[in-house]
């Protein structure tokens, strides 16, 4: 039994499904659902369990004693500090990313 394309869309279930699908996709592309989606996503993130601290992060603190002990470290870090200051001069909006490096440069 061969079904033609025209006869396929004469069935009410298929026609109504196609109309509903096109309508929902069109509304979503217009961004009508975005505020609702963001609220649902935010609620899901608040309800999930606390994953704990991220083990991929490493925080390093250097004291004056460490700097005196590891004097060779200055030669490795100083170029990084100079580059960070150049980046800050050209792109001040990156300040939040480089704040730690600038504060670190005060030590030297």
C-alpha positions, 0 to 999 in steps of 0.5 A: 500500500503506497501512501502519498504525501497529500493523503498523509496530511489528511489524517487529523493526528498527523496534521495537528502534530505537524502544526503544533510542532511548527508552532512551538519551534517558531515560538522558541526561535522567537525567544518567547520561551527563554525567560521560562527556560531560564527560570526552570534551569535556575530552579534545577541548579538550586535543587541539585546536590552540592558537588563540593569543591572542584579538585581541578582548582589550585590556589597558591599563596606566596609569602615573603619568606617563600620569595626569599627561599625561592629567589629563582622564581622571580625570573620565571614570573616576572615576564608573566607580570609584564605581559599582564600589565600590557594586557591590562593597559590595552584591555581594561575590561579583563581586569577581573581576570588579571587582578591576581597577577597584578596583586602578585606583582606588588610582591616583586 
